Amino acid sequence: MALKRGRWVWAAALWAGLTGAAYGASIDVGSAAGAPGDQVMVAVTLQTMGATVIGTQNRIDFSRDTPIAATLNGDPDCVVNPAIDKGATGFRFLPLGCDPKIDCQSVRVFVIAFDNFDPIDDGSVLYTCHIAIAPTAQSGTYVLNNAEVDASGLAGQPVTTTGSNGSVVVTAVPVASIDVGSTSGPPGSTSSVAVTFTLLGDPPAAVAGVQNDIGFDPLTPIAALPNGRPRCAVNPDIDKGATSFTFLPMACTPGADCTGVRAFVLSTTDLIPLASGVTLYSCDVAIDPLAAPGTYPLEAAMPLASGLQGQVLSALASNGSVEVTQPQAPTCVGDCDDDHVVTIAELLLGVNIVNGVAAASTCPSLDIAGDGTVAINDLVQAVSNALNGCPAA
């Protein structure tokens, strides 16, 4: 009995080698991505895995949020790949008699030809279908379920067939853009940068509040208030009194390890939508005295918007920058408060800076070289200006 069985298995393997009956094949539904209201295309491919395949069938089940589109005559908007020359290929909506705009749930596909029995090449696209993403579709991934997979060999015998599902990723349409501005200044100075708001789309969405992050370089950080909060202020004209600003990462120390600021622009009493083109808020950037001239990024991240009912809306963001300019030589060395007079208090401050008791940034006019330090020659020049008066501007 064992010998007979062994001969039968050998004969079956030989027949499979001649016909492709037992090697198997795979029909794979592809994936696509788009926004609500878009049409996207999905391709269905064949992996023969050594089998000889002259025809296939499968069924694609879809969500009503991401249905296969219909042509003007009500047929599935799918086309066979002309390169495989299977001219009798057919597509049919299911259940039979359904309305593509209302209740169709699937498309059944037969890839076949009655005048061409050439095998389909491994890796071939069998056909493509257009997916009509519903305008009301929510963001997320929708499965294109692959069922009833089957294939036929040269003699009409079945080929063992598997398949894989596809998907449609629905991405949210941005309703607004949060744009970080740019600013400039020499080392040791403080400069303000504004963040603006622009509505996108027609008609524009009603946006009650927004949030975003701004990442900064350690040499051009957003300044801190005495209480350790970011030195940022909401535009009073937009009346968003609950706006808040926080350094990132949470619990960081300003001037030491903070790398960004998170802003929440909102009101707990005013739900009037934000107007396009308004300034949301501004922040002071404290340029380090040791910052070399050049461009430093202000990186916009994590933009989000909120509708009037609290629904999350997608938003874009654009980066800003800080241009550190060449430091200018002080017009009067030692004139810390820029009143064109060098006082004894300012000279004593210079001594403290030289001795390392005070920072050079407390009196930038003492730093003739603009290198973030105060040398003895700077202090001698300050003494001369105190005795002889500041030079003419």
Contacts in CASP RR format, 6 or more apart in sequence:
PFRMAT RR
TARGET T0000
AUTHOR 0000-0000-0000
METHOD contacts of the structure
MODEL  1
MALKRGRWVWAAALWAGLTGAAYGASIDVGSAAGAPGDQVMVAVTLQTMG
ATVIGTQNRIDFSRDTPIAATLNGDPDCVVNPAIDKGATGFRFLPLGCDP
KIDCQSVRVFVIAFDNFDPIDDGSVLYTCHIAIAPTAQSGTYVLNNAEVD
ASGLAGQPVTTTGSNGSVVVTAVPVASIDVGSTSGPPGSTSSVAVTFTLL
GDPPAAVAGVQNDIGFDPLTPIAALPNGRPRCAVNPDIDKGATSFTFLPM
ACTPGADCTGVRAFVLSTTDLIPLASGVTLYSCDVAIDPLAAPGTYPLEA
AMPLASGLQGQVLSALASNGSVEVTQPQAPTCVGDCDDDHVVTIAELLLG
VNIVNGVAAASTCPSLDIAGDGTVAINDLVQAVSNALNGCPAA
12 22 0 8 1.000
13 22 0 8 1.000
15 21 0 8 1.000
16 22 0 8 1.000
16 23 0 8 1.000
17 23 0 8 1.000
19 52 0 8 1.000
19 153 0 8 1.000
19 154 0 8 1.000
19 155 0 8 1.000
19 157 0 8 1.000
20 50 0 8 1.000
20 51 0 8 1.000
20 52 0 8 1.000
20 153 0 8 1.000
20 154 0 8 1.000
20 159 0 8 1.000
21 51 0 8 1.000
21 153 0 8 1.000
21 157 0 8 1.000
21 158 0 8 1.000
21 159 0 8 1.000
21 160 0 8 1.000
22 51 0 8 1.000
22 160 0 8 1.000
23 48 0 8 1.000
23 49 0 8 1.000
23 50 0 8 1.000
23 51 0 8 1.000
23 159 0 8 1.000
23 160 0 8 1.000
24 48 0 8 1.000
24 49 0 8 1.000
24 50 0 8 1.000
24 51 0 8 1.000
24 151 0 8 1.000
24 159 0 8 1.000
24 160 0 8 1.000
24 161 0 8 1.000
24 162 0 8 1.000
25 46 0 8 1.000
25 47 0 8 1.000
25 48 0 8 1.000
25 49 0 8 1.000
25 50 0 8 1.000
25 51 0 8 1.000
25 53 0 8 1.000
25 56 0 8 1.000
25 151 0 8 1.000
25 159 0 8 1.000
25 160 0 8 1.000
25 161 0 8 1.000
25 162 0 8 1.000
26 46 0 8 1.000
26 47 0 8 1.000
26 49 0 8 1.000
26 161 0 8 1.000
26 162 0 8 1.000
26 163 0 8 1.000
26 164 0 8 1.000
27 44 0 8 1.000
27 45 0 8 1.000
27 46 0 8 1.000
27 56 0 8 1.000
27 58 0 8 1.000
27 126 0 8 1.000
27 146 0 8 1.000
27 149 0 8 1.000
27 151 0 8 1.000
27 161 0 8 1.000
27 162 0 8 1.000
27 163 0 8 1.000
28 44 0 8 1.000
28 45 0 8 1.000
28 46 0 8 1.000
28 47 0 8 1.000
28 146 0 8 1.000
28 163 0 8 1.000
28 164 0 8 1.000
28 166 0 8 1.000
29 42 0 8 1.000
29 44 0 8 1.000
29 58 0 8 1.000
29 60 0 8 1.000
29 144 0 8 1.000
29 146 0 8 1.000
29 163 0 8 1.000
29 164 0 8 1.000
29 165 0 8 1.000
29 166 0 8 1.000
30 42 0 8 1.000
30 43 0 8 1.000
30 44 0 8 1.000
30 45 0 8 1.000
30 144 0 8 1.000
30 166 0 8 1.000
30 167 0 8 1.000
31 42 0 8 1.000
31 144 0 8 1.000
31 166 0 8 1.000
31 167 0 8 1.000
31 168 0 8 1.000
31 169 0 8 1.000
32 40 0 8 1.000
32 41 0 8 1.000
32 42 0 8 1.000
32 131 0 8 1.000
32 168 0 8 1.000
32 169 0 8 1.000
33 40 0 8 1.000
33 168 0 8 1.000
33 169 0 8 1.000
33 170 0 8 1.000
33 171 0 8 1.000
34 40 0 8 1.000
34 133 0 8 1.000
34 168 0 8 1.000
34 169 0 8 1.000
34 170 0 8 1.000
34 171 0 8 1.000
35 133 0 8 1.000
35 170 0 8 1.000
35 171 0 8 1.000
35 172 0 8 1.000
35 173 0 8 1.000
36 133 0 8 1.000
36 134 0 8 1.000
36 135 0 8 1.000
36 136 0 8 1.000
36 137 0 8 1.000
36 170 0 8 1.000
36 172 0 8 1.000
36 173 0 8 1.000
37 132 0 8 1.000
37 133 0 8 1.000
37 134 0 8 1.000
37 135 0 8 1.000
37 137 0 8 1.000
38 133 0 8 1.000
39 69 0 8 1.000
39 130 0 8 1.000
39 131 0 8 1.000
39 132 0 8 1.000
39 133 0 8 1.000
40 130 0 8 1.000
40 131 0 8 1.000
40 133 0 8 1.000
40 168 0 8 1.000
41 128 0 8 1.000
41 129 0 8 1.000
41 130 0 8 1.000
41 131 0 8 1.000
42 128 0 8 1.000
42 129 0 8 1.000
42 131 0 8 1.000
42 144 0 8 1.000
42 166 0 8 1.000
42 168 0 8 1.000
43 125 0 8 1.000
43 127 0 8 1.000
43 128 0 8 1.000
44 58 0 8 1.000
44 60 0 8 1.000
44 109 0 8 1.000
44 125 0 8 1.000
44 126 0 8 1.000
44 127 0 8 1.000
44 128 0 8 1.000
44 129 0 8 1.000
45 123 0 8 1.000
45 124 0 8 1.000
45 125 0 8 1.000
45 126 0 8 1.000
46 53 0 8 1.000
46 56 0 8 1.000
46 120 0 8 1.000
46 122 0 8 1.000
46 123 0 8 1.000
46 124 0 8 1.000
46 126 0 8 1.000
46 151 0 8 1.000
47 122 0 8 1.000
47 123 0 8 1.000
48 119 0 8 1.000
48 120 0 8 1.000
48 121 0 8 1.000
48 122 0 8 1.000
48 123 0 8 1.000
49 122 0 8 1.000
50 122 0 8 1.000
51 151 0 8 1.000
51 153 0 8 1.000
51 159 0 8 1.000
51 160 0 8 1.000
52 119 0 8 1.000
52 153 0 8 1.000
52 154 0 8 1.000
52 159 0 8 1.000
53 119 0 8 1.000
53 120 0 8 1.000
53 151 0 8 1.000
53 152 0 8 1.000
53 153 0 8 1.000
53 159 0 8 1.000
54 112 0 8 1.000
54 113 0 8 1.000
54 117 0 8 1.000
54 118 0 8 1.000
54 119 0 8 1.000
54 120 0 8 1.000
54 152 0 8 1.000
54 153 0 8 1.000
54 154 0 8 1.000
54 156 0 8 1.000
55 86 0 8 1.000
55 110 0 8 1.000
55 111 0 8 1.000
55 112 0 8 1.000
55 113 0 8 1.000
55 120 0 8 1.000
55 151 0 8 1.000
55 152 0 8 1.000
55 153 0 8 1.000
56 109 0 8 1.000
56 110 0 8 1.000
56 111 0 8 1.000
56 112 0 8 1.000
56 120 0 8 1.000
56 126 0 8 1.000
56 149 0 8 1.000
56 150 0 8 1.000
56 151 0 8 1.000
56 152 0 8 1.000
56 161 0 8 1.000
57 108 0 8 1.000
57 109 0 8 1.000
57 110 0 8 1.000
57 111 0 8 1.000
57 148 0 8 1.000
57 149 0 8 1.000
57 150 0 8 1.000
57 151 0 8 1.000
58 108 0 8 1.000
58 109 0 8 1.000
58 146 0 8 1.000
58 147 0 8 1.000
58 148 0 8 1.000
58 149 0 8 1.000
58 150 0 8 1.000
58 163 0 8 1.000
59 94 0 8 1.000
59 106 0 8 1.000
59 107 0 8 1.000
59 108 0 8 1.000
59 109 0 8 1.000
59 146 0 8 1.000
59 147 0 8 1.000
59 148 0 8 1.000
60 68 0 8 1.000
60 106 0 8 1.000
60 107 0 8 1.000
60 109 0 8 1.000
60 129 0 8 1.000
60 144 0 8 1.000
60 145 0 8 1.000
60 146 0 8 1.000
60 147 0 8 1.000
61 105 0 8 1.000
61 106 0 8 1.000
61 144 0 8 1.000
61 145 0 8 1.000
61 147 0 8 1.000
62 68 0 8 1.000
62 105 0 8 1.000
62 106 0 8 1.000
62 107 0 8 1.000
62 131 0 8 1.000
62 142 0 8 1.000
62 144 0 8 1.000
62 145 0 8 1.000
63 142 0 8 1.000
63 143 0 8 1.000
64 105 0 8 1.000
64 134 0 8 1.000
65 133 0 8 1.000
65 134 0 8 1.000
65 136 0 8 1.000
65 137 0 8 1.000
65 138 0 8 1.000
65 142 0 8 1.000
65 170 0 8 1.000
66 131 0 8 1.000
66 132 0 8 1.000
66 133 0 8 1.000
66 134 0 8 1.000
66 137 0 8 1.000
66 142 0 8 1.000
66 144 0 8 1.000
66 168 0 8 1.000
66 170 0 8 1.000
67 100 0 8 1.000
67 104 0 8 1.000
67 131 0 8 1.000
67 132 0 8 1.000
67 134 0 8 1.000
68 76 0 8 1.000
68 77 0 8 1.000
68 78 0 8 1.000
68 93 0 8 1.000
68 104 0 8 1.000
68 107 0 8 1.000
68 129 0 8 1.000
68 130 0 8 1.000
68 131 0 8 1.000
68 132 0 8 1.000
69 76 0 8 1.000
69 77 0 8 1.000
69 100 0 8 1.000
69 129 0 8 1.000
69 130 0 8 1.000
69 131 0 8 1.000
69 132 0 8 1.000
70 76 0 8 1.000
70 77 0 8 1.000
70 93 0 8 1.000
70 100 0 8 1.000
70 101 0 8 1.000
70 104 0 8 1.000
71 77 0 8 1.000
74 93 0 8 1.000
74 100 0 8 1.000
75 91 0 8 1.000
75 92 0 8 1.000
75 93 0 8 1.000
76 91 0 8 1.000
76 92 0 8 1.000
76 93 0 8 1.000
76 100 0 8 1.000
76 107 0 8 1.000
76 129 0 8 1.000
77 129 0 8 1.000
77 130 0 8 1.000
77 132 0 8 1.000
78 91 0 8 1.000
78 107 0 8 1.000
78 109 0 8 1.000
78 127 0 8 1.000
78 128 0 8 1.000
78 129 0 8 1.000
78 130 0 8 1.000
79 127 0 8 1.000
79 128 0 8 1.000
80 86 0 8 1.000
80 87 0 8 1.000
80 89 0 8 1.000
80 90 0 8 1.000
80 111 0 8 1.000
80 126 0 8 1.000
80 127 0 8 1.000
81 124 0 8 1.000
81 125 0 8 1.000
81 126 0 8 1.000
81 127 0 8 1.000
81 128 0 8 1.000
83 124 0 8 1.000
83 125 0 8 1.000
84 111 0 8 1.000
84 120 0 8 1.000
84 121 0 8 1.000
84 124 0 8 1.000
84 125 0 8 1.000
84 126 0 8 1.000
85 113 0 8 1.000
85 116 0 8 1.000
85 118 0 8 1.000
86 111 0 8 1.000
86 112 0 8 1.000
86 113 0 8 1.000
86 116 0 8 1.000
86 120 0 8 1.000
87 112 0 8 1.000
87 113 0 8 1.000
87 116 0 8 1.000
88 110 0 8 1.000
88 112 0 8 1.000
88 113 0 8 1.000
88 114 0 8 1.000
89 109 0 8 1.000
89 110 0 8 1.000
89 111 0 8 1.000
89 112 0 8 1.000
89 113 0 8 1.000
89 127 0 8 1.000
90 109 0 8 1.000
90 110 0 8 1.000
90 111 0 8 1.000
90 112 0 8 1.000
91 107 0 8 1.000
91 108 0 8 1.000
91 109 0 8 1.000
91 127 0 8 1.000
91 129 0 8 1.000
92 107 0 8 1.000
92 108 0 8 1.000
92 109 0 8 1.000
93 100 0 8 1.000
93 104 0 8 1.000
93 106 0 8 1.000
93 107 0 8 1.000
94 104 0 8 1.000
94 105 0 8 1.000
94 106 0 8 1.000
94 107 0 8 1.000
94 108 0 8 1.000
95 103 0 8 1.000
95 104 0 8 1.000
95 105 0 8 1.000
95 106 0 8 1.000
98 104 0 8 1.000
98 105 0 8 1.000
106 147 0 8 1.000
107 129 0 8 1.000
108 148 0 8 1.000
109 126 0 8 1.000
109 127 0 8 1.000
111 120 0 8 1.000
111 126 0 8 1.000
111 127 0 8 1.000
112 152 0 8 1.000
117 154 0 8 1.000
119 154 0 8 1.000
120 126 0 8 1.000
131 144 0 8 1.000
131 168 0 8 1.000
133 168 0 8 1.000
133 170 0 8 1.000
137 170 0 8 1.000
138 170 0 8 1.000
139 170 0 8 1.000
139 171 0 8 1.000
139 172 0 8 1.000
139 314 0 8 1.000
140 169 0 8 1.000
140 170 0 8 1.000
140 171 0 8 1.000
141 167 0 8 1.000
141 168 0 8 1.000
141 169 0 8 1.000
141 170 0 8 1.000
142 167 0 8 1.000
142 168 0 8 1.000
142 169 0 8 1.000
142 170 0 8 1.000
143 165 0 8 1.000
143 166 0 8 1.000
143 167 0 8 1.000
144 165 0 8 1.000
144 166 0 8 1.000
144 167 0 8 1.000
144 168 0 8 1.000
145 165 0 8 1.000
146 163 0 8 1.000
146 164 0 8 1.000
146 165 0 8 1.000
146 166 0 8 1.000
149 161 0 8 1.000
149 162 0 8 1.000
149 163 0 8 1.000
150 158 0 8 1.000
150 159 0 8 1.000
150 161 0 8 1.000
151 158 0 8 1.000
151 159 0 8 1.000
151 161 0 8 1.000
152 158 0 8 1.000
152 159 0 8 1.000
153 159 0 8 1.000
171 314 0 8 1.000
172 313 0 8 1.000
172 314 0 8 1.000
173 201 0 8 1.000
173 314 0 8 1.000
174 200 0 8 1.000
174 314 0 8 1.000
174 315 0 8 1.000
174 316 0 8 1.000
175 199 0 8 1.000
175 200 0 8 1.000
175 201 0 8 1.000
175 204 0 8 1.000
175 205 0 8 1.000
175 207 0 8 1.000
175 305 0 8 1.000
175 313 0 8 1.000
175 314 0 8 1.000
175 315 0 8 1.000
176 197 0 8 1.000
176 198 0 8 1.000
176 199 0 8 1.000
176 200 0 8 1.000
176 205 0 8 1.000
176 207 0 8 1.000
176 210 0 8 1.000
176 274 0 8 1.000
176 305 0 8 1.000
176 313 0 8 1.000
176 315 0 8 1.000
176 316 0 8 1.000
177 197 0 8 1.000
177 198 0 8 1.000
177 200 0 8 1.000
177 303 0 8 1.000
177 315 0 8 1.000
177 316 0 8 1.000
177 317 0 8 1.000
177 318 0 8 1.000
178 195 0 8 1.000
178 196 0 8 1.000
178 197 0 8 1.000
178 210 0 8 1.000
178 212 0 8 1.000
178 280 0 8 1.000
178 300 0 8 1.000
178 303 0 8 1.000
178 315 0 8 1.000
178 316 0 8 1.000
178 317 0 8 1.000
178 318 0 8 1.000
179 195 0 8 1.000
179 196 0 8 1.000
179 197 0 8 1.000
179 198 0 8 1.000
179 300 0 8 1.000
179 317 0 8 1.000
179 318 0 8 1.000
179 320 0 8 1.000
180 193 0 8 1.000
180 195 0 8 1.000
180 212 0 8 1.000
180 214 0 8 1.000
180 298 0 8 1.000
180 299 0 8 1.000
180 300 0 8 1.000
180 317 0 8 1.000
180 318 0 8 1.000
180 319 0 8 1.000
180 320 0 8 1.000
181 193 0 8 1.000
181 194 0 8 1.000
181 195 0 8 1.000
181 196 0 8 1.000
181 298 0 8 1.000
181 320 0 8 1.000
181 321 0 8 1.000
182 193 0 8 1.000
182 298 0 8 1.000
182 320 0 8 1.000
182 321 0 8 1.000
182 322 0 8 1.000
182 323 0 8 1.000
183 191 0 8 1.000
183 192 0 8 1.000
183 193 0 8 1.000
183 285 0 8 1.000
183 321 0 8 1.000
183 322 0 8 1.000
183 323 0 8 1.000
184 191 0 8 1.000
184 322 0 8 1.000
184 323 0 8 1.000
184 324 0 8 1.000
184 325 0 8 1.000
185 191 0 8 1.000
185 287 0 8 1.000
185 322 0 8 1.000
185 323 0 8 1.000
185 324 0 8 1.000
185 325 0 8 1.000
186 287 0 8 1.000
186 324 0 8 1.000
186 325 0 8 1.000
186 326 0 8 1.000
186 327 0 8 1.000
186 328 0 8 1.000
187 287 0 8 1.000
187 288 0 8 1.000
187 289 0 8 1.000
187 290 0 8 1.000
187 291 0 8 1.000
187 292 0 8 1.000
187 293 0 8 1.000
187 324 0 8 1.000
187 327 0 8 1.000
187 370 0 8 1.000
187 372 0 8 1.000
188 286 0 8 1.000
188 287 0 8 1.000
188 288 0 8 1.000
188 289 0 8 1.000
188 291 0 8 1.000
188 361 0 8 1.000
188 364 0 8 1.000
188 372 0 8 1.000
189 287 0 8 1.000
189 364 0 8 1.000
190 223 0 8 1.000
190 284 0 8 1.000
190 285 0 8 1.000
190 286 0 8 1.000
190 287 0 8 1.000
191 284 0 8 1.000
191 285 0 8 1.000
191 287 0 8 1.000
191 322 0 8 1.000
192 282 0 8 1.000
192 283 0 8 1.000
192 284 0 8 1.000
192 285 0 8 1.000
193 282 0 8 1.000
193 283 0 8 1.000
193 284 0 8 1.000
193 285 0 8 1.000
193 298 0 8 1.000
193 320 0 8 1.000
193 322 0 8 1.000
194 279 0 8 1.000
194 281 0 8 1.000
194 282 0 8 1.000
195 212 0 8 1.000
195 214 0 8 1.000
195 263 0 8 1.000
195 279 0 8 1.000
195 280 0 8 1.000
195 281 0 8 1.000
195 282 0 8 1.000
195 283 0 8 1.000
196 277 0 8 1.000
196 278 0 8 1.000
196 279 0 8 1.000
196 280 0 8 1.000
197 207 0 8 1.000
197 210 0 8 1.000
197 274 0 8 1.000
197 276 0 8 1.000
197 277 0 8 1.000
197 278 0 8 1.000
197 279 0 8 1.000
197 280 0 8 1.000
198 276 0 8 1.000
198 277 0 8 1.000
199 205 0 8 1.000
199 207 0 8 1.000
199 274 0 8 1.000
199 275 0 8 1.000
199 276 0 8 1.000
199 277 0 8 1.000
200 316 0 8 1.000
204 276 0 8 1.000
205 305 0 8 1.000
205 307 0 8 1.000
205 313 0 8 1.000
206 273 0 8 1.000
206 307 0 8 1.000
206 308 0 8 1.000
207 273 0 8 1.000
207 274 0 8 1.000
207 305 0 8 1.000
207 306 0 8 1.000
207 307 0 8 1.000
207 313 0 8 1.000
208 266 0 8 1.000
208 267 0 8 1.000
208 271 0 8 1.000
208 272 0 8 1.000
208 273 0 8 1.000
208 274 0 8 1.000
208 306 0 8 1.000
208 307 0 8 1.000
208 308 0 8 1.000
208 310 0 8 1.000
209 240 0 8 1.000
209 265 0 8 1.000
209 266 0 8 1.000
209 267 0 8 1.000
209 274 0 8 1.000
209 305 0 8 1.000
209 306 0 8 1.000
209 307 0 8 1.000
210 265 0 8 1.000
210 266 0 8 1.000
210 274 0 8 1.000
210 280 0 8 1.000
210 303 0 8 1.000
210 304 0 8 1.000
210 305 0 8 1.000
210 306 0 8 1.000
210 315 0 8 1.000
211 262 0 8 1.000
211 263 0 8 1.000
211 264 0 8 1.000
211 265 0 8 1.000
211 302 0 8 1.000
211 303 0 8 1.000
211 304 0 8 1.000
212 262 0 8 1.000
212 263 0 8 1.000
212 300 0 8 1.000
212 301 0 8 1.000
212 302 0 8 1.000
212 303 0 8 1.000
212 304 0 8 1.000
212 315 0 8 1.000
212 317 0 8 1.000
213 248 0 8 1.000
213 260 0 8 1.000
213 261 0 8 1.000
213 262 0 8 1.000
213 263 0 8 1.000
213 300 0 8 1.000
213 301 0 8 1.000
213 302 0 8 1.000
214 222 0 8 1.000
214 260 0 8 1.000
214 261 0 8 1.000
214 263 0 8 1.000
214 283 0 8 1.000
214 298 0 8 1.000
214 299 0 8 1.000
214 300 0 8 1.000
214 301 0 8 1.000
215 248 0 8 1.000
215 259 0 8 1.000
215 260 0 8 1.000
215 261 0 8 1.000
215 297 0 8 1.000
215 298 0 8 1.000
215 299 0 8 1.000
215 300 0 8 1.000
215 301 0 8 1.000
216 222 0 8 1.000
216 259 0 8 1.000
216 260 0 8 1.000
216 261 0 8 1.000
216 285 0 8 1.000
216 296 0 8 1.000
216 297 0 8 1.000
216 298 0 8 1.000
216 299 0 8 1.000
216 322 0 8 1.000
217 296 0 8 1.000
217 297 0 8 1.000
217 322 0 8 1.000
218 255 0 8 1.000
218 259 0 8 1.000
218 288 0 8 1.000
219 287 0 8 1.000
219 288 0 8 1.000
219 290 0 8 1.000
219 291 0 8 1.000
219 292 0 8 1.000
219 296 0 8 1.000
219 324 0 8 1.000
220 285 0 8 1.000
220 286 0 8 1.000
220 287 0 8 1.000
220 288 0 8 1.000
220 291 0 8 1.000
220 296 0 8 1.000
220 298 0 8 1.000
220 322 0 8 1.000
220 324 0 8 1.000
221 254 0 8 1.000
221 255 0 8 1.000
221 258 0 8 1.000
221 260 0 8 1.000
221 285 0 8 1.000
221 286 0 8 1.000
221 288 0 8 1.000
222 230 0 8 1.000
222 231 0 8 1.000
222 232 0 8 1.000
222 247 0 8 1.000
222 260 0 8 1.000
222 261 0 8 1.000
222 283 0 8 1.000
222 284 0 8 1.000
222 285 0 8 1.000
222 286 0 8 1.000
223 230 0 8 1.000
223 231 0 8 1.000
223 283 0 8 1.000
223 284 0 8 1.000
223 285 0 8 1.000
223 286 0 8 1.000
224 230 0 8 1.000
224 231 0 8 1.000
224 247 0 8 1.000
224 254 0 8 1.000
224 255 0 8 1.000
225 231 0 8 1.000
228 247 0 8 1.000
228 254 0 8 1.000
229 245 0 8 1.000
229 246 0 8 1.000
229 247 0 8 1.000
230 245 0 8 1.000
230 246 0 8 1.000
230 247 0 8 1.000
230 254 0 8 1.000
230 261 0 8 1.000
230 283 0 8 1.000
231 283 0 8 1.000
231 284 0 8 1.000
232 245 0 8 1.000
232 261 0 8 1.000
232 263 0 8 1.000
232 281 0 8 1.000
232 282 0 8 1.000
232 283 0 8 1.000
232 284 0 8 1.000
233 281 0 8 1.000
233 282 0 8 1.000
233 283 0 8 1.000
234 240 0 8 1.000
234 241 0 8 1.000
234 243 0 8 1.000
234 265 0 8 1.000
234 280 0 8 1.000
234 281 0 8 1.000
235 278 0 8 1.000
235 279 0 8 1.000
235 280 0 8 1.000
235 281 0 8 1.000
235 282 0 8 1.000
237 278 0 8 1.000
237 279 0 8 1.000
238 265 0 8 1.000
238 274 0 8 1.000
238 275 0 8 1.000
238 278 0 8 1.000
238 279 0 8 1.000
238 280 0 8 1.000
239 267 0 8 1.000
239 270 0 8 1.000
239 272 0 8 1.000
240 265 0 8 1.000
240 266 0 8 1.000
240 267 0 8 1.000
240 270 0 8 1.000
241 266 0 8 1.000
241 267 0 8 1.000
241 268 0 8 1.000
241 270 0 8 1.000
242 264 0 8 1.000
242 266 0 8 1.000
242 267 0 8 1.000
242 268 0 8 1.000
243 263 0 8 1.000
243 264 0 8 1.000
243 265 0 8 1.000
243 266 0 8 1.000
243 267 0 8 1.000
243 281 0 8 1.000
244 263 0 8 1.000
244 264 0 8 1.000
245 261 0 8 1.000
245 262 0 8 1.000
245 263 0 8 1.000
245 264 0 8 1.000
245 281 0 8 1.000
245 283 0 8 1.000
246 261 0 8 1.000
246 262 0 8 1.000
247 254 0 8 1.000
247 258 0 8 1.000
247 260 0 8 1.000
247 261 0 8 1.000
248 258 0 8 1.000
248 259 0 8 1.000
248 260 0 8 1.000
248 261 0 8 1.000
248 262 0 8 1.000
249 257 0 8 1.000
249 258 0 8 1.000
249 259 0 8 1.000
252 258 0 8 1.000
252 259 0 8 1.000
261 283 0 8 1.000
262 302 0 8 1.000
263 280 0 8 1.000
263 281 0 8 1.000
265 280 0 8 1.000
265 281 0 8 1.000
266 306 0 8 1.000
271 308 0 8 1.000
273 308 0 8 1.000
274 280 0 8 1.000
285 298 0 8 1.000
285 322 0 8 1.000
287 322 0 8 1.000
287 324 0 8 1.000
289 359 0 8 1.000
289 360 0 8 1.000
289 361 0 8 1.000
289 364 0 8 1.000
289 367 0 8 1.000
289 370 0 8 1.000
289 372 0 8 1.000
290 371 0 8 1.000
290 372 0 8 1.000
291 324 0 8 1.000
292 324 0 8 1.000
293 324 0 8 1.000
293 325 0 8 1.000
293 326 0 8 1.000
294 323 0 8 1.000
294 324 0 8 1.000
295 321 0 8 1.000
295 322 0 8 1.000
295 323 0 8 1.000
295 324 0 8 1.000
296 321 0 8 1.000
296 322 0 8 1.000
296 323 0 8 1.000
296 324 0 8 1.000
297 319 0 8 1.000
297 320 0 8 1.000
297 321 0 8 1.000
297 322 0 8 1.000
298 319 0 8 1.000
298 320 0 8 1.000
298 321 0 8 1.000
298 322 0 8 1.000
299 319 0 8 1.000
299 320 0 8 1.000
300 317 0 8 1.000
300 318 0 8 1.000
300 319 0 8 1.000
300 320 0 8 1.000
301 317 0 8 1.000
302 317 0 8 1.000
303 315 0 8 1.000
303 316 0 8 1.000
303 317 0 8 1.000
304 312 0 8 1.000
304 313 0 8 1.000
304 314 0 8 1.000
304 315 0 8 1.000
305 312 0 8 1.000
305 313 0 8 1.000
305 314 0 8 1.000
305 315 0 8 1.000
306 312 0 8 1.000
306 313 0 8 1.000
307 313 0 8 1.000
327 367 0 8 1.000
327 370 0 8 1.000
329 368 0 8 1.000
329 370 0 8 1.000
330 364 0 8 1.000
330 365 0 8 1.000
330 366 0 8 1.000
330 367 0 8 1.000
330 368 0 8 1.000
331 340 0 8 1.000
331 365 0 8 1.000
331 390 0 8 1.000
331 391 0 8 1.000
331 393 0 8 1.000
332 340 0 8 1.000
332 342 0 8 1.000
332 365 0 8 1.000
332 385 0 8 1.000
332 389 0 8 1.000
332 390 0 8 1.000
332 391 0 8 1.000
333 342 0 8 1.000
333 365 0 8 1.000
333 366 0 8 1.000
333 368 0 8 1.000
333 378 0 8 1.000
333 381 0 8 1.000
333 382 0 8 1.000
333 385 0 8 1.000
334 342 0 8 1.000
334 346 0 8 1.000
334 347 0 8 1.000
334 350 0 8 1.000
334 363 0 8 1.000
334 365 0 8 1.000
334 366 0 8 1.000
334 378 0 8 1.000
334 381 0 8 1.000
334 382 0 8 1.000
334 385 0 8 1.000
334 386 0 8 1.000
335 341 0 8 1.000
335 342 0 8 1.000
335 346 0 8 1.000
335 365 0 8 1.000
335 385 0 8 1.000
335 390 0 8 1.000
336 346 0 8 1.000
336 349 0 8 1.000
336 362 0 8 1.000
336 363 0 8 1.000
336 364 0 8 1.000
336 365 0 8 1.000
336 366 0 8 1.000
337 346 0 8 1.000
338 365 0 8 1.000
340 390 0 8 1.000
340 393 0 8 1.000
341 389 0 8 1.000
341 390 0 8 1.000
342 382 0 8 1.000
342 385 0 8 1.000
342 386 0 8 1.000
342 389 0 8 1.000
342 390 0 8 1.000
343 386 0 8 1.000
344 386 0 8 1.000
346 363 0 8 1.000
346 382 0 8 1.000
346 386 0 8 1.000
347 379 0 8 1.000
347 382 0 8 1.000
347 383 0 8 1.000
347 386 0 8 1.000
349 358 0 8 1.000
349 362 0 8 1.000
349 363 0 8 1.000
349 366 0 8 1.000
350 358 0 8 1.000
350 363 0 8 1.000
350 366 0 8 1.000
350 374 0 8 1.000
350 379 0 8 1.000
350 382 0 8 1.000
351 379 0 8 1.000
352 358 0 8 1.000
353 359 0 8 1.000
353 360 0 8 1.000
353 362 0 8 1.000
353 363 0 8 1.000
353 366 0 8 1.000
353 374 0 8 1.000
354 374 0 8 1.000
354 375 0 8 1.000
354 376 0 8 1.000
354 379 0 8 1.000
360 366 0 8 1.000
360 367 0 8 1.000
360 372 0 8 1.000
360 373 0 8 1.000
360 374 0 8 1.000
361 372 0 8 1.000
363 374 0 8 1.000
364 370 0 8 1.000
366 374 0 8 1.000
366 378 0 8 1.000
366 379 0 8 1.000
366 382 0 8 1.000
367 373 0 8 1.000
367 374 0 8 1.000
367 378 0 8 1.000
368 375 0 8 1.000
368 377 0 8 1.000
368 378 0 8 1.000
368 381 0 8 1.000
369 375 0 8 1.000
369 378 0 8 1.000
385 391 0 8 1.000
END
